[in-house]
């Protein structure tokens, strides 16, 4: 069974930085898409950033120029968040599409890590 484990959430002041990391527990399964989503209180879960096996990267407009997603190793990826603002406060979830082949891939989610931006 694949598990995604996030780390790095914290309380930070406006203008500060945080780095979130995600690790997939199973290395024998290919990761076709790796990314981050977030959900603020009372709002729907939204895409933050994704990267795929062709190194295509997508960011939401609200984080472009401030956040950077990277594939660090075969089964880990991270989200560097700079110039954090109170509107970035949310539970951040790592996400991956993984499978033995591209056509048998499934969605996997981490348990979520809290990011709070407040003075």
TORMIMI-201080 format. One record per residue (C-alpha): x negated, y negated, z negated; residue number from 1. Coordinates in Angstrom, 3 decimals, padded with zeros to 6 digits. Example, Ala and Ser with C-alpha at 12.3 -4.5 7.8 and 13.67 -1.06 7.14 Angstrom:
BEGIN
<atom><east>-012.300</east><north>004.500</north><up>-007.800</up><num>1</num></atom>
<atom><east>-013.670</east><north>001.060</north><up>-007.140</up><num>2</num></atom>
This chain:
BEGIN
<atom><east>000.000</east><north>000.000</north><up>000.000</up><num>1</num></atom>
<atom><east>-001.353</east><north>-003.396</north><up>000.989</up><num>2</num></atom>
<atom><east>-001.501</east><north>-006.103</north><up>-001.647</up><num>3</num></atom>
<atom><east>-002.396</east><north>-009.763</north><up>-001.217</up><num>4</num></atom>
<atom><east>-003.877</east><north>-011.483</north><up>-004.258</up><num>5</num></atom>
<atom><east>-004.148</east><north>-015.262</north><up>-004.440</up><num>6</num></atom>
<atom><east>-006.288</east><north>-017.357</north><up>-006.724</up><num>7</num></atom>
<atom><east>-007.190</east><north>-021.005</north><up>-007.190</up><num>8</num></atom>
<atom><east>-003.955</east><north>-022.732</north><up>-008.127</up><num>9</num></atom>
<atom><east>-004.269</east><north>-025.418</north><up>-010.778</up><num>10</num></atom>
<atom><east>-003.222</east><north>-028.836</north><up>-012.020</up><num>11</num></atom>
<atom><east>-005.052</east><north>-031.616</north><up>-010.182</up><num>12</num></atom>
<atom><east>-004.820</east><north>-035.404</north><up>-010.066</up><num>13</num></atom>
<atom><east>-003.667</east><north>-037.219</north><up>-006.912</up><num>14</num></atom>
<atom><east>-006.559</east><north>-037.525</north><up>-004.489</up><num>15</num></atom>
<atom><east>-008.222</east><north>-034.413</north><up>-005.852</up><num>16</num></atom>
<atom><east>-009.135</east><north>-031.142</north><up>-004.172</up><num>17</num></atom>
<atom><east>-008.441</east><north>-027.457</north><up>-004.673</up><num>18</num></atom>
<atom><east>-009.446</east><north>-024.295</north><up>-002.878</up><num>19</num></atom>
<atom><east>-007.051</east><north>-021.361</north><up>-002.708</up><num>20</num></atom>
<atom><east>-008.269</east><north>-017.894</north><up>-001.842</up><num>21</num></atom>
<atom><east>-006.447</east><north>-014.757</north><up>-000.747</up><num>22</num></atom>
<atom><east>-007.737</east><north>-011.204</north><up>-000.626</up><num>23</num></atom>
<atom><east>-006.071</east><north>-008.253</north><up>001.083</up><num>24</num></atom>
<atom><east>-006.529</east><north>-005.018</north><up>-000.816</up><num>25</num></atom>
<atom><east>-006.828</east><north>-002.689</north><up>002.152</up><num>26</num></atom>
<atom><east>-009.759</east><north>-003.074</north><up>004.510</up><num>27</num></atom>
<atom><east>-008.846</east><north>-000.307</north><up>006.920</up><num>28</num></atom>
<atom><east>-005.870</east><north>-002.252</north><up>008.231</up><num>29</num></atom>
<atom><east>-006.368</east><north>-005.076</north><up>010.740</up><num>30</num></atom>
<atom><east>-005.256</east><north>-008.602</north><up>009.916</up><num>31</num></atom>
<atom><east>-003.686</east><north>-010.218</north><up>012.961</up><num>32</num></atom>
<atom><east>-002.383</east><north>-013.360</north><up>011.301</up><num>33</num></atom>
<atom><east>-003.522</east><north>-014.879</north><up>008.004</up><num>34</num></atom>
<atom><east>-001.952</east><north>-017.926</north><up>006.514</up><num>35</num></atom>
<atom><east>-000.447</east><north>-019.965</north><up>003.736</up><num>36</num></atom>
<atom><east>003.086</east><north>-021.052</north><up>002.958</up><num>37</num></atom>
<atom><east>004.461</east><north>-023.103</north><up>000.107</up><num>38</num></atom>
<atom><east>007.743</east><north>-023.603</north><up>-001.672</up><num>39</num></atom>
<atom><east>008.541</east><north>-026.652</north><up>-003.744</up><num>40</num></atom>
<atom><east>011.398</east><north>-026.653</north><up>-006.285</up><num>41</num></atom>
<atom><east>014.751</east><north>-026.870</north><up>-004.545</up><num>42</num></atom>
<atom><east>013.215</east><north>-026.535</north><up>-001.080</up><num>43</num></atom>
<atom><east>012.772</east><north>-023.759</north><up>001.446</up><num>44</num></atom>
<atom><east>009.473</east><north>-021.995</north><up>001.906</up><num>45</num></atom>
<atom><east>007.483</east><north>-023.746</north><up>004.628</up><num>46</num></atom>
<atom><east>004.436</east><north>-023.020</north><up>006.719</up><num>47</num></atom>
<atom><east>001.233</east><north>-024.746</north><up>005.620</up><num>48</num></atom>
<atom><east>-001.422</east><north>-023.228</north><up>007.877</up><num>49</num></atom>
<atom><east>-002.095</east><north>-020.058</north><up>009.828</up><num>50</num></atom>
<atom><east>-004.955</east><north>-018.553</north><up>011.799</up><num>51</num></atom>
<atom><east>-004.753</east><north>-015.552</north><up>014.096</up><num>52</num></atom>
<atom><east>-007.096</east><north>-012.913</north><up>015.521</up><num>53</num></atom>
<atom><east>-007.852</east><north>-015.205</north><up>018.465</up><num>54</num></atom>
<atom><east>-008.897</east><north>-017.994</north><up>016.070</up><num>55</num></atom>
<atom><east>-005.842</east><north>-020.059</north><up>016.930</up><num>56</num></atom>
<atom><east>-005.053</east><north>-022.345</north><up>013.995</up><num>57</num></atom>
<atom><east>-001.814</east><north>-024.107</north><up>013.206</up><num>58</num></atom>
<atom><east>-001.121</east><north>-026.699</north><up>010.516</up><num>59</num></atom>
<atom><east>002.063</east><north>-028.344</north><up>009.404</up><num>60</num></atom>
<atom><east>002.122</east><north>-032.046</north><up>010.218</up><num>61</num></atom>
<atom><east>002.199</east><north>-032.916</north><up>006.521</up><num>62</num></atom>
<atom><east>-001.225</east><north>-031.347</north><up>005.829</up><num>63</num></atom>
<atom><east>-003.115</east><north>-032.017</north><up>009.085</up><num>64</num></atom>
<atom><east>-006.426</east><north>-033.690</north><up>008.434</up><num>65</num></atom>
<atom><east>-006.319</east><north>-032.854</north><up>004.711</up><num>66</num></atom>
<atom><east>-006.168</east><north>-029.042</north><up>004.547</up><num>67</num></atom>
<atom><east>-008.455</east><north>-026.511</north><up>006.222</up><num>68</num></atom>
<atom><east>-007.773</east><north>-022.808</north><up>006.614</up><num>69</num></atom>
<atom><east>-010.647</east><north>-020.390</north><up>007.115</up><num>70</num></atom>
<atom><east>-011.248</east><north>-016.658</north><up>007.450</up><num>71</num></atom>
<atom><east>-014.059</east><north>-015.996</north><up>005.037</up><num>72</num></atom>
<atom><east>-014.554</east><north>-012.246</north><up>005.418</up><num>73</num></atom>
<atom><east>-012.761</east><north>-009.375</north><up>007.091</up><num>74</num></atom>
<atom><east>-010.092</east><north>-009.299</north><up>004.400</up><num>75</num></atom>
<atom><east>-010.239</east><north>-012.701</north><up>002.707</up><num>76</num></atom>
<atom><east>-009.191</east><north>-016.185</north><up>003.709</up><num>77</num></atom>
<atom><east>-008.942</east><north>-019.526</north><up>001.994</up><num>78</num></atom>
<atom><east>-007.254</east><north>-022.910</north><up>002.103</up><num>79</num></atom>
<atom><east>-009.322</east><north>-025.977</north><up>001.261</up><num>80</num></atom>
<atom><east>-006.981</east><north>-028.748</north><up>000.167</up><num>81</num></atom>
<atom><east>-008.289</east><north>-032.318</north><up>-000.014</up><num>82</num></atom>
<atom><east>-006.605</east><north>-035.639</north><up>-000.754</up><num>83</num></atom>
<atom><east>-003.846</east><north>-033.861</north><up>-002.620</up><num>84</num></atom>
<atom><east>-000.638</east><north>-035.771</north><up>-003.258</up><num>85</num></atom>
<atom><east>002.317</east><north>-035.167</north><up>-005.574</up><num>86</num></atom>
<atom><east>004.344</east><north>-033.968</north><up>-002.561</up><num>87</num></atom>
<atom><east>001.896</east><north>-031.070</north><up>-002.250</up><num>88</num></atom>
<atom><east>003.138</east><north>-029.679</north><up>-005.554</up><num>89</num></atom>
<atom><east>004.519</east><north>-026.210</north><up>-004.888</up><num>90</num></atom>
<atom><east>003.989</east><north>-022.503</north><up>-005.282</up><num>91</num></atom>
<atom><east>001.568</east><north>-021.473</north><up>-002.546</up><num>92</num></atom>
<atom><east>001.875</east><north>-018.015</north><up>-001.017</up><num>93</num></atom>
<atom><east>-000.657</east><north>-016.286</north><up>001.130</up><num>94</num></atom>
<atom><east>000.759</east><north>-014.337</north><up>004.043</up><num>95</num></atom>
<atom><east>-000.596</east><north>-011.844</north><up>006.512</up><num>96</num></atom>
<atom><east>000.562</east><north>-009.788</north><up>009.436</up><num>97</num></atom>
<atom><east>-001.338</east><north>-006.535</north><up>009.165</up><num>98</num></atom>
<atom><east>-001.215</east><north>-003.118</north><up>010.742</up><num>99</num></atom>
<atom><east>-003.084</east><north>-000.265</north><up>012.340</up><num>100</num></atom>
<atom><east>-002.295</east><north>-001.815</north><up>015.711</up><num>101</num></atom>
<atom><east>-000.921</east><north>-005.155</north><up>016.866</up><num>102</num></atom>
<atom><east>002.402</east><north>-003.537</north><up>017.757</up><num>103</num></atom>
<atom><east>002.818</east><north>-001.877</north><up>014.355</up><num>104</num></atom>
<atom><east>002.037</east><north>-004.904</north><up>012.209</up><num>105</num></atom>
<atom><east>004.094</east><north>-005.934</north><up>009.195</up><num>106</num></atom>
<atom><east>004.444</east><north>-009.036</north><up>007.056</up><num>107</num></atom>
<atom><east>002.832</east><north>-009.075</north><up>003.620</up><num>108</num></atom>
<atom><east>003.056</east><north>-011.736</north><up>000.931</up><num>109</num></atom>
<atom><east>001.082</east><north>-012.608</north><up>-002.153</up><num>110</num></atom>
<atom><east>002.715</east><north>-013.252</north><up>-005.495</up><num>111</num></atom>
<atom><east>002.200</east><north>-017.017</north><up>-005.315</up><num>112</num></atom>
<atom><east>-000.049</east><north>-019.467</north><up>-007.126</up><num>113</num></atom>
<atom><east>001.101</east><north>-022.771</north><up>-008.605</up><num>114</num></atom>
<atom><east>-000.430</east><north>-026.020</north><up>-007.387</up><num>115</num></atom>
<atom><east>000.610</east><north>-029.110</north><up>-009.330</up><num>116</num></atom>
<atom><east>-000.548</east><north>-032.579</north><up>-008.320</up><num>117</num></atom>
<atom><east>000.102</east><north>-035.073</north><up>-011.057</up><num>118</num></atom>
<atom><east>-001.609</east><north>-037.824</north><up>-012.998</up><num>119</num></atom>
